[in-house]
Amino acid sequence: MRVNFDVLHIWESGINPIDAMKQLRPYISHFHFKNIASREQLGVFSPSNVYAASGSRDGMVPLFEGAINYEEFLAKVLPIMEVDASLEWFGSNVKSVLENDVQEVNKALQLMQI
């Protein structure tokens, strides 16, 4: 059995995602990356809201603009393991938000190679 490591859900539990990643590293096969503006808005990801066409999207933010510091997370994870990840976005402007997130992740990857 392997783990799909969802950074936001680990953070939501109150556990530091970097510490959890280090402990679970042998079992992780995939990552989910998404972000939120603040802990107070986590309800936006409740299944009854996020999967509803009329659900609120308040608090959903692009990957590098939220409460989770993905620059720090990627800086810690990339040197020690290969990362297979998917970006999650439930808000509007899906194509432009995800394209920008991909560009930002690629920038982080390039910085790690320097």
N, CA, C and O atoms as CSV, one atom per row, in Angstrom:
chain,resi,resn,atom,element,x,y,z
A,1,MET,N,N,0.848,-1.169,0.000
A,1,MET,CA,C,0.000,0.000,0.000
A,1,MET,C,C,0.899,1.240,0.000
A,1,MET,O,O,1.942,1.264,0.653
A,2,ARG,N,N,0.477,2.265,-0.741
A,2,ARG,CA,C,1.229,3.511,-0.868
A,2,ARG,C,C,0.359,4.685,-0.404
A,2,ARG,O,O,-0.848,4.535,-0.210
A,3,VAL,N,N,0.978,5.838,-0.231
A,3,VAL,CA,C,0.290,7.028,0.268
A,3,VAL,C,C,0.202,8.094,-0.819
A,3,VAL,O,O,1.180,8.380,-1.509
A,4,ASN,N,N,-0.981,8.672,-0.956
A,4,ASN,CA,C,-1.173,9.884,-1.741
A,4,ASN,C,C,-1.098,11.026,-0.730
A,4,ASN,O,O,-2.041,11.244,0.031
A,5,PHE,N,N,0.002,11.744,-0.719
A,5,PHE,CA,C,0.289,12.754,0.301
A,5,PHE,C,C,-0.329,14.080,-0.125
A,5,PHE,O,O,0.179,14.753,-1.022
A,6,ASP,N,N,-1.419,14.446,0.522
A,6,ASP,CA,C,-2.103,15.712,0.240
A,6,ASP,C,C,-1.600,16.749,1.242
A,6,ASP,O,O,-1.974,16.720,2.415
A,7,VAL,N,N,-0.765,17.651,0.783
A,7,VAL,CA,C,-0.098,18.611,1.657
A,7,VAL,C,C,-1.102,19.425,2.471
A,7,VAL,O,O,-0.905,19.622,3.670
A,8,LEU,N,N,-2.170,19.898,1.841
A,8,LEU,CA,C,-3.146,20.712,2.562
A,8,LEU,C,C,-3.821,19.916,3.663
A,8,LEU,O,O,-4.028,20.442,4.756
A,9,HIS,N,N,-4.168,18.671,3.410
A,9,HIS,CA,C,-4.862,17.885,4.435
A,9,HIS,C,C,-3.940,17.564,5.607
A,9,HIS,O,O,-4.391,17.516,6.751
A,10,ILE,N,N,-2.667,17.345,5.339
A,10,ILE,CA,C,-1.710,17.143,6.431
A,10,ILE,C,C,-1.620,18.429,7.255
A,10,ILE,O,O,-1.697,18.391,8.483
A,11,TRP,N,N,-1.458,19.555,6.582
A,11,TRP,CA,C,-1.372,20.858,7.259
A,11,TRP,C,C,-2.648,21.137,8.047
A,11,TRP,O,O,-2.596,21.646,9.167
A,12,GLU,N,N,-3.790,20.804,7.458
A,12,GLU,CA,C,-5.087,21.016,8.096
A,12,GLU,C,C,-5.168,20.275,9.434
A,12,GLU,O,O,-5.816,20.752,10.366
A,13,SER,N,N,-4.524,19.132,9.533
A,13,SER,CA,C,-4.562,18.332,10.765
A,13,SER,C,C,-3.714,18.938,11.881
A,13,SER,O,O,-3.801,18.508,13.031
A,14,GLY,N,N,-2.891,19.939,11.543
A,14,GLY,CA,C,-2.024,20.560,12.530
A,14,GLY,C,C,-0.614,20.005,12.530
A,14,GLY,O,O,0.227,20.445,13.313
A,15,ILE,N,N,-0.348,19.043,11.658
A,15,ILE,CA,C,0.982,18.441,11.551
A,15,ILE,C,C,1.783,19.201,10.497
A,15,ILE,O,O,1.251,19.562,9.448
A,16,ASN,N,N,3.045,19.439,10.775
A,16,ASN,CA,C,3.918,20.099,9.809
A,16,ASN,C,C,4.101,19.184,8.599
A,16,ASN,O,O,4.592,18.066,8.755
A,17,PRO,N,N,3.718,19.629,7.390
A,17,PRO,CA,C,3.830,18.769,6.209
A,17,PRO,C,C,5.256,18.291,5.923
A,17,PRO,O,O,5.442,17.186,5.413
A,18,ILE,N,N,6.251,19.097,6.239
A,18,ILE,CA,C,7.638,18.684,5.989
A,18,ILE,C,C,8.009,17.539,6.919
A,18,ILE,O,O,8.625,16.567,6.481
A,19,ASP,N,N,7.648,17.634,8.190
A,19,ASP,CA,C,7.923,16.554,9.135
A,19,ASP,C,C,7.186,15.279,8.734
A,19,ASP,O,O,7.754,14.188,8.765
A,20,ALA,N,N,5.924,15.425,8.359
A,20,ALA,CA,C,5.133,14.257,7.950
A,20,ALA,C,C,5.712,13.616,6.698
A,20,ALA,O,O,5.773,12.390,6.599
A,21,MET,N,N,6.142,14.444,5.730
A,21,MET,CA,C,6.733,13.911,4.508
A,21,MET,C,C,7.981,13.101,4.823
A,21,MET,O,O,8.180,12.026,4.256
A,22,LYS,N,N,8.818,13.597,5.713
A,22,LYS,CA,C,10.042,12.879,6.075
A,22,LYS,C,C,9.723,11.531,6.723
A,22,LYS,O,O,10.411,10.541,6.470
A,23,GLN,N,N,8.687,11.491,7.554
A,23,GLN,CA,C,8.311,10.244,8.218
A,23,GLN,C,C,7.651,9.260,7.266
A,23,GLN,O,O,7.872,8.053,7.361
A,24,LEU,N,N,6.841,9.777,6.349
A,24,LEU,CA,C,6.091,8.906,5.441
A,24,LEU,C,C,6.807,8.653,4.116
A,24,LEU,O,O,6.320,7.887,3.284
A,25,ARG,N,N,7.934,9.278,3.922
A,25,ARG,CA,C,8.652,9.233,2.644
A,25,ARG,C,C,8.717,7.844,1.997
A,25,ARG,O,O,8.474,7.743,0.794
A,26,PRO,N,N,9.028,6.783,2.722
A,26,PRO,CA,C,9.114,5.468,2.070
A,26,PRO,C,C,7.793,4.980,1.470
A,26,PRO,O,O,7.779,4.080,0.630
A,27,TYR,N,N,6.688,5.579,1.908
A,27,TYR,CA,C,5.366,5.116,1.487
A,27,TYR,C,C,4.679,6.037,0.486
A,27,TYR,O,O,3.640,5.680,-0.070
A,28,ILE,N,N,5.245,7.213,0.251
A,28,ILE,CA,C,4.609,8.212,-0.622
A,28,ILE,C,C,4.871,7.871,-2.084
A,28,ILE,O,O,6.011,7.648,-2.490
A,29,SER,N,N,3.799,7.835,-2.865
A,29,SER,CA,C,3.966,7.638,-4.306
A,29,SER,C,C,3.441,8.819,-5.114
A,29,SER,O,O,3.742,8.938,-6.301
A,30,HIS,N,N,2.658,9.694,-4.481
A,30,HIS,CA,C,2.076,10.826,-5.210
A,30,HIS,C,C,1.763,11.940,-4.219
A,30,HIS,O,O,1.507,11.690,-3.041
A,31,PHE,N,N,1.788,13.178,-4.719
A,31,PHE,CA,C,1.437,14.347,-3.921
A,31,PHE,C,C,0.264,15.070,-4.564
A,31,PHE,O,O,0.139,15.104,-5.788
A,32,HIS,N,N,-0.599,15.652,-3.724
A,32,HIS,CA,C,-1.622,16.596,-4.170
A,32,HIS,C,C,-1.232,17.955,-3.626
A,32,HIS,O,O,-0.982,18.113,-2.431
A,33,PHE,N,N,-1.183,18.932,-4.514
A,33,PHE,CA,C,-0.847,20.304,-4.124
A,33,PHE,C,C,-2.046,21.204,-4.356
A,33,PHE,O,O,-2.581,21.270,-5.462
A,34,LYS,N,N,-2.462,21.891,-3.314
A,34,LYS,CA,C,-3.485,22.946,-3.394
A,34,LYS,C,C,-3.254,23.848,-2.204
A,34,LYS,O,O,-2.511,23.482,-1.294
A,35,ASN,N,N,-3.876,25.032,-2.184
A,35,ASN,CA,C,-3.635,25.961,-1.098
A,35,ASN,C,C,-4.912,26.686,-0.705
A,35,ASN,O,O,-5.923,26.630,-1.405
A,36,ILE,N,N,-4.840,27.359,0.417
A,36,ILE,CA,C,-5.974,28.070,0.996
A,36,ILE,C,C,-5.453,29.389,1.579
A,36,ILE,O,O,-4.307,29.461,2.022
A,37,ALA,N,N,-6.272,30.403,1.577
A,37,ALA,CA,C,-5.837,31.706,2.088
A,37,ALA,C,C,-5.554,31.665,3.589
A,37,ALA,O,O,-4.581,32.259,4.052
A,38,SER,N,N,-6.398,30.967,4.349
A,38,SER,CA,C,-6.202,30.897,5.799
A,38,SER,C,C,-6.887,29.655,6.363
A,38,SER,O,O,-7.777,29.076,5.740
A,39,ARG,N,N,-6.454,29.268,7.538
A,39,ARG,CA,C,-7.027,28.100,8.223
A,39,ARG,C,C,-8.540,28.269,8.432
A,39,ARG,O,O,-9.285,27.289,8.399
A,40,GLU,N,N,-8.984,29.499,8.645
A,40,GLU,CA,C,-10.407,29.757,8.899
A,40,GLU,C,C,-11.290,29.418,7.690
A,40,GLU,O,O,-12.505,29.285,7.832
A,41,GLN,N,N,-10.692,29.278,6.515
A,41,GLN,CA,C,-11.481,29.020,5.308
A,41,GLN,C,C,-11.425,27.557,4.844
A,41,GLN,O,O,-11.826,27.248,3.723
A,42,LEU,N,N,-10.937,26.676,5.689
A,42,LEU,CA,C,-10.804,25.272,5.298
A,42,LEU,C,C,-12.129,24.613,4.938
A,42,LEU,O,O,-12.148,23.634,4.191
A,43,GLY,N,N,-13.234,25.134,5.457
A,43,GLY,CA,C,-14.546,24.574,5.142
A,43,GLY,C,C,-14.858,24.568,3.653
A,43,GLY,O,O,-15.717,23.812,3.200
A,44,VAL,N,N,-14.167,25.402,2.898
A,44,VAL,CA,C,-14.396,25.450,1.456
A,44,VAL,C,C,-14.089,24.097,0.809
A,44,VAL,O,O,-14.632,23.777,-0.249
A,45,PHE,N,N,-13.219,23.303,1.442
A,45,PHE,CA,C,-12.858,21.996,0.890
A,45,PHE,C,C,-13.706,20.845,1.420
A,45,PHE,O,O,-13.426,19.686,1.113
A,46,SER,N,N,-14.740,21.142,2.213
A,46,SER,CA,C,-15.622,20.055,2.650
A,46,SER,C,C,-16.317,19.489,1.407
A,46,SER,O,O,-16.723,20.246,0.525
A,47,PRO,N,N,-16.455,18.165,1.334
A,47,PRO,CA,C,-17.037,17.551,0.122
A,47,PRO,C,C,-18.380,18.128,-0.288
A,47,PRO,O,O,-18.653,18.283,-1.478
A,48,SER,N,N,-19.226,18.448,0.693
A,48,SER,CA,C,-20.550,18.986,0.339
A,48,SER,C,C,-20.453,20.359,-0.315
A,48,SER,O,O,-21.384,20.780,-1.001
A,49,ASN,N,N,-19.345,21.063,-0.114
A,49,ASN,CA,C,-19.153,22.373,-0.736
A,49,ASN,C,C,-18.334,22.282,-2.017
A,49,ASN,O,O,-18.756,22.759,-3.071
A,50,VAL,N,N,-17.175,21.674,-1.918
A,50,VAL,CA,C,-16.233,21.713,-3.035
A,50,VAL,C,C,-16.749,20.981,-4.271
A,50,VAL,O,O,-16.412,21.355,-5.395
A,51,TYR,N,N,-17.560,19.947,-4.080
A,51,TYR,CA,C,-18.082,19.200,-5.227
A,51,TYR,C,C,-19.443,19.703,-5.711
A,51,TYR,O,O,-20.015,19.157,-6.654
A,52,ALA,N,N,-19.951,20.739,-5.063
A,52,ALA,CA,C,-21.230,21.329,-5.461
A,52,ALA,C,C,-20.978,22.446,-6.477
A,52,ALA,O,O,-20.135,23.317,-6.262
A,53,ALA,N,N,-21.708,22.406,-7.565
A,53,ALA,CA,C,-21.541,23.432,-8.601
A,53,ALA,C,C,-21.774,24.836,-8.050
A,53,ALA,O,O,-21.147,25.792,-8.507
A,54,SER,N,N,-22.656,24.965,-7.085
A,54,SER,CA,C,-22.944,26.277,-6.511
A,54,SER,C,C,-22.175,26.530,-5.206
A,54,SER,O,O,-22.453,27.496,-4.496
A,55,GLY,N,N,-21.210,25.660,-4.895
A,55,GLY,CA,C,-20.446,25.811,-3.660
A,55,GLY,C,C,-19.557,27.045,-3.685
A,55,GLY,O,O,-19.192,27.543,-4.750
A,56,SER,N,N,-19.219,27.525,-2.506
A,56,SER,CA,C,-18.343,28.680,-2.373
A,56,SER,C,C,-16.920,28.312,-2.774
A,56,SER,O,O,-16.487,27.176,-2.581
A,57,ARG,N,N,-16.202,29.269,-3.329
A,57,ARG,CA,C,-14.784,29.077,-3.654
A,57,ARG,C,C,-13.935,30.087,-2.873
A,57,ARG,O,O,-12.739,30.237,-3.121
A,58,ASP,N,N,-14.586,30.779,-1.918
A,58,ASP,CA,C,-13.884,31.774,-1.111
A,58,ASP,C,C,-12.757,31.134,-0.316
A,58,ASP,O,O,-12.972,30.168,0.417
A,59,GLY,N,N,-11.569,31.674,-0.464
A,59,GLY,CA,C,-10.408,31.176,0.255
A,59,GLY,C,C,-9.475,30.340,-0.591
A,59,GLY,O,O,-8.304,30.178,-0.247
A,60,MET,N,N,-9.981,29.799,-1.706
A,60,MET,CA,C,-9.105,29.048,-2.599
A,60,MET,C,C,-8.162,30.029,-3.281
A,60,MET,O,O,-8.594,31.048,-3.821
A,61,VAL,N,N,-6.877,29.715,-3.252
A,61,VAL,CA,C,-5.879,30.603,-3.832
A,61,VAL,C,C,-4.883,29.791,-4.645
A,61,VAL,O,O,-4.738,28.588,-4.426
A,62,PRO,N,N,-4.195,30.436,-5.579
A,62,PRO,CA,C,-3.144,29.747,-6.319
A,62,PRO,C,C,-2.093,29.174,-5.362
A,62,PRO,O,O,-1.954,29.625,-4.225
A,63,LEU,N,N,-1.384,28.205,-5.833
A,63,LEU,CA,C,-0.483,27.402,-5.016
A,63,LEU,C,C,0.499,28.208,-4.178
A,63,LEU,O,O,0.694,27.899,-3.002
A,64,PHE,N,N,1.118,29.226,-4.748
A,64,PHE,CA,C,2.168,29.953,-4.039
A,64,PHE,C,C,1.673,31.224,-3.348
A,64,PHE,O,O,2.477,32.073,-2.961
A,65,GLU,N,N,0.347,31.360,-3.190
A,65,GLU,CA,C,-0.216,32.565,-2.584
A,65,GLU,C,C,-0.963,32.306,-1.286
A,65,GLU,O,O,-1.612,33.214,-0.767
A,66,GLY,N,N,-0.892,31.119,-0.756
A,66,GLY,CA,C,-1.716,30.791,0.397
A,66,GLY,C,C,-0.975,30.581,1.698
A,66,GLY,O,O,0.187,30.961,1.849
A,67,ALA,N,N,-1.674,29.969,2.631
A,67,ALA,CA,C,-1.168,29.753,3.986
A,67,ALA,C,C,-0.042,28.726,4.030
A,67,ALA,O,O,0.823,28.798,4.902
A,68,ILE,N,N,-0.042,27.784,3.116
A,68,ILE,CA,C,1.015,26.771,3.072
A,68,ILE,C,C,2.177,27.326,2.259
A,68,ILE,O,O,1.991,27.835,1.153
A,69,ASN,N,N,3.354,27.222,2.809
A,69,ASN,CA,C,4.540,27.737,2.145
A,69,ASN,C,C,5.111,26.644,1.225
A,69,ASN,O,O,5.919,25.821,1.655
A,70,TYR,N,N,4.682,26.648,-0.033
A,70,TYR,CA,C,5.148,25.625,-0.972
A,70,TYR,C,C,6.594,25.830,-1.397
A,70,TYR,O,O,7.258,24.868,-1.782
A,71,GLU,N,N,7.096,27.052,-1.337
A,71,GLU,CA,C,8.520,27.259,-1.631
A,71,GLU,C,C,9.360,26.465,-0.641
A,71,GLU,O,O,10.294,25.762,-1.027
A,72,GLU,N,N,9.020,26.584,0.631
A,72,GLU,CA,C,9.748,25.858,1.670
A,72,GLU,C,C,9.541,24.350,1.535
A,72,GLU,O,O,10.492,23.576,1.640
A,73,PHE,N,N,8.297,23.940,1.303
A,73,PHE,CA,C,8.006,22.511,1.181
A,73,PHE,C,C,8.807,21.895,0.039
A,73,PHE,O,O,9.461,20.868,0.220
A,74,LEU,N,N,8.759,22.515,-1.131
A,74,LEU,CA,C,9.485,21.977,-2.284
A,74,LEU,C,C,10.991,22.002,-2.062
A,74,LEU,O,O,11.697,21.092,-2.497
A,75,ALA,N,N,11.485,23.027,-1.393
A,75,ALA,CA,C,12.926,23.111,-1.105
A,75,ALA,C,C,13.381,21.955,-0.224
A,75,ALA,O,O,14.526,21.514,-0.323
A,76,LYS,N,N,12.508,21.467,0.623
A,76,LYS,CA,C,12.849,20.338,1.509
A,76,LYS,C,C,12.628,18.985,0.846
A,76,LYS,O,O,13.390,18.048,1.083
A,77,VAL,N,N,11.596,18.872,0.021
A,77,VAL,CA,C,11.259,17.569,-0.543
A,77,VAL,C,C,12.061,17.239,-1.801
A,77,VAL,O,O,12.464,16.091,-1.989
A,78,LEU,N,N,12.295,18.212,-2.650
A,78,LEU,CA,C,12.942,17.927,-3.941
A,78,LEU,C,C,14.346,17.338,-3.825
A,78,LEU,O,O,14.693,16.463,-4.618
A,79,PRO,N,N,15.164,17.780,-2.874
A,79,PRO,CA,C,16.502,17.184,-2.791
A,79,PRO,C,C,16.516,15.733,-2.292
A,79,PRO,O,O,17.505,15.029,-2.498
A,80,ILE,N,N,15.446,15.273,-1.645
A,80,ILE,CA,C,15.507,13.938,-1.039
A,80,ILE,C,C,14.622,12.890,-1.701
A,80,ILE,O,O,14.728,11.703,-1.392
A,81,MET,N,N,13.753,13.321,-2.605
A,81,MET,CA,C,12.920,12.316,-3.284
A,81,MET,C,C,12.351,12.855,-4.595
A,81,MET,O,O,12.233,14.065,-4.792
A,82,GLU,N,N,12.010,11.941,-5.468
A,82,GLU,CA,C,11.350,12.310,-6.718
A,82,GLU,C,C,9.903,12.666,-6.400
A,82,GLU,O,O,9.256,12.008,-5.585
A,83,VAL,N,N,9.406,13.708,-7.047
A,83,VAL,CA,C,8.050,14.177,-6.764
A,83,VAL,C,C,7.156,13.964,-7.972
A,83,VAL,O,O,7.375,14.535,-9.040
A,84,ASP,N,N,6.148,13.134,-7.781
A,84,ASP,CA,C,5.077,12.956,-8.755
A,84,ASP,C,C,3.871,13.626,-8.117
A,84,ASP,O,O,3.395,13.182,-7.072
A,85,ALA,N,N,3.373,14.690,-8.735
A,85,ALA,CA,C,2.324,15.469,-8.087
A,85,ALA,C,C,1.257,15.913,-9.066
A,85,ALA,O,O,1.484,16.002,-10.273
A,86,SER,N,N,0.089,16.190,-8.512
A,86,SER,CA,C,-0.972,16.817,-9.290
A,86,SER,C,C,-1.382,18.102,-8.586
A,86,SER,O,O,-1.402,18.185,-7.358
A,87,LEU,N,N,-1.706,19.091,-9.394
A,87,LEU,CA,C,-2.191,20.370,-8.875
A,87,LEU,C,C,-3.711,20.309,-8.838
A,87,LEU,O,O,-4.343,19.870,-9.799
A,88,GLU,N,N,-4.293,20.745,-7.741
A,88,GLU,CA,C,-5.743,20.738,-7.619
A,88,GLU,C,C,-6.249,22.173,-7.605
A,88,GLU,O,O,-5.708,23.031,-6.907
A,89,TRP,N,N,-7.283,22.418,-8.377
A,89,TRP,CA,C,-7.907,23.743,-8.410
A,89,TRP,C,C,-9.380,23.575,-8.664
A,89,TRP,O,O,-9.774,22.955,-9.652
A,90,PHE,N,N,-10.204,24.118,-7.787
A,90,PHE,CA,C,-11.648,24.021,-7.906
A,90,PHE,C,C,-12.294,25.366,-8.208
A,90,PHE,O,O,-13.511,25.445,-8.376
A,91,GLY,N,N,-11.495,26.418,-8.277
A,91,GLY,CA,C,-12.022,27.756,-8.478
A,91,GLY,C,C,-12.223,28.106,-9.943
A,91,GLY,O,O,-12.205,27.236,-10.813
A,92,SER,N,N,-12.413,29.384,-10.198
A,92,SER,CA,C,-12.618,29.856,-11.574
A,92,SER,C,C,-11.270,30.001,-12.267
A,92,SER,O,O,-10.218,29.847,-11.646
A,93,ASN,N,N,-11.315,30.296,-13.545
A,93,ASN,CA,C,-10.103,30.503,-14.354
A,93,ASN,C,C,-9.136,29.322,-14.258
A,93,ASN,O,O,-7.931,29.508,-14.090
A,94,VAL,N,N,-9.665,28.133,-14.365
A,94,VAL,CA,C,-8.878,26.914,-14.161
A,94,VAL,C,C,-7.609,26.912,-15.003
A,94,VAL,O,O,-6.517,26.694,-14.477
A,95,LYS,N,N,-7.742,27.151,-16.286
A,95,LYS,CA,C,-6.589,27.059,-17.182
A,95,LYS,C,C,-5.498,28.056,-16.799
A,95,LYS,O,O,-4.329,27.682,-16.709
A,96,SER,N,N,-5.858,29.303,-16.575
A,96,SER,CA,C,-4.832,30.310,-16.277
A,96,SER,C,C,-4.200,30.090,-14.897
A,96,SER,O,O,-2.992,30.271,-14.738
A,97,VAL,N,N,-4.996,29.704,-13.909
A,97,VAL,CA,C,-4.445,29.468,-12.572
A,97,VAL,C,C,-3.477,28.286,-12.601
A,97,VAL,O,O,-2.375,28.372,-12.060
A,98,LEU,N,N,-3.887,27.189,-13.227
A,98,LEU,CA,C,-3.012,26.017,-13.260
A,98,LEU,C,C,-1.772,26.245,-14.121
A,98,LEU,O,O,-0.693,25.755,-13.791
A,99,GLU,N,N,-1.914,26.980,-15.216
A,99,GLU,CA,C,-0.726,27.301,-16.020
A,99,GLU,C,C,0.272,28.109,-15.199
A,99,GLU,O,O,1.475,27.850,-15.246
A,100,ASN,N,N,-0.227,29.086,-14.446
A,100,ASN,CA,C,0.657,29.892,-13.604
A,100,ASN,C,C,1.294,29.035,-12.506
A,100,ASN,O,O,2.488,29.161,-12.234
A,101,ASP,N,N,0.502,28.170,-11.880
A,101,ASP,CA,C,1.054,27.296,-10.842
A,101,ASP,C,C,2.152,26.394,-11.404
A,101,ASP,O,O,3.179,26.187,-10.758
A,102,VAL,N,N,1.936,25.861,-12.602
A,102,VAL,CA,C,2.958,25.018,-13.238
A,102,VAL,C,C,4.233,25.829,-13.469
A,102,VAL,O,O,5.332,25.335,-13.220
A,103,GLN,N,N,4.096,27.060,-13.940
A,103,GLN,CA,C,5.266,27.917,-14.155
A,103,GLN,C,C,6.010,28.165,-12.846
A,103,GLN,O,O,7.241,28.146,-12.816
A,104,GLU,N,N,5.277,28.395,-11.777
A,104,GLU,CA,C,5.902,28.651,-10.476
A,104,GLU,C,C,6.602,27.396,-9.936
A,104,GLU,O,O,7.685,27.487,-9.358
A,105,VAL,N,N,5.990,26.244,-10.125
A,105,VAL,CA,C,6.636,24.996,-9.717
A,105,VAL,C,C,7.910,24.784,-10.531
A,105,VAL,O,O,8.940,24.395,-9.981
A,106,ASN,N,N,7.846,25.034,-11.814
A,106,ASN,CA,C,9.042,24.895,-12.655
A,106,ASN,C,C,10.150,25.852,-12.237
A,106,ASN,O,O,11.325,25.486,-12.271
A,107,LYS,N,N,9.795,27.076,-11.844
A,107,LYS,CA,C,10.794,28.006,-11.322
A,107,LYS,C,C,11.454,27.445,-10.072
A,107,LYS,O,O,12.672,27.525,-9.913
A,108,ALA,N,N,10.646,26.879,-9.191
A,108,ALA,CA,C,11.187,26.283,-7.957
A,108,ALA,C,C,12.124,25.134,-8.305
A,108,ALA,O,O,13.177,24.987,-7.685
A,109,LEU,N,N,11.756,24.321,-9.287
A,109,LEU,CA,C,12.609,23.213,-9.725
A,109,LEU,C,C,13.940,23.724,-10.261
A,109,LEU,O,O,14.995,23.157,-9.976
A,110,GLN,N,N,13.883,24.791,-11.033
A,110,GLN,CA,C,15.119,25.360,-11.582
A,110,GLN,C,C,16.014,25.911,-10.473
A,110,GLN,O,O,17.233,25.748,-10.521
A,111,LEU,N,N,15.424,26.551,-9.493
A,111,LEU,CA,C,16.218,27.077,-8.373
A,111,LEU,C,C,16.892,25.965,-7.575
A,111,LEU,O,O,17.982,26.150,-7.035
A,112,MET,N,N,16.236,24.813,-7.505
A,112,MET,CA,C,16.815,23.686,-6.775
A,112,MET,C,C,18.027,23.099,-7.496
A,112,MET,O,O,18.869,22.451,-6.874
A,113,GLN,N,N,18.112,23.325,-8.789
A,113,GLN,CA,C,19.208,22.765,-9.588
A,113,GLN,C,C,20.437,23.651,-9.549
A,113,GLN,O,O,21.502,23.237,-10.008
A,114,ILE,N,N,20.323,24.854,-9.016
A,114,ILE,CA,C,21.458,25.799,-8.992
A,114,ILE,C,C,22.409,25.439,-7.873
A,114,ILE,O,O,23.424,26.110,-7.685
